[in-house]
Amino acid sequence: MNRQDDTVTTYSANGVIKTWRDNSVSIAHSPVAQLNWPAMTMNFALDDYQGEKLAAGQQVNFTFRQTDSGYALVSITAQ
């Protein structure tokens, strides 16, 4: 039985949705200083995301977390 840690680190950025698929969203996002990332386009898994699908081209603010296989969207809102 796996015990999940109650403290999950999340990161925030803003960006523009490039594509939204059933299991992932591609976002061209601003730099993420906490991770020392430059601005880039990347995919975020939708594993636990329960919100609404947003359209390509929308400017958004979003939070994400690191997973064993990459990064997953936690929350997203249109600007």
Buried (B, 14 or more C-beta within 10 A) or exposed (E): EEEEEEEEEEBBBEBBBBEBEEEBBBBEBBEBEEEEBEEEEBBBBBBEBEEEEBEEEBEBBBEBBEEEEEBBBBBBEEE
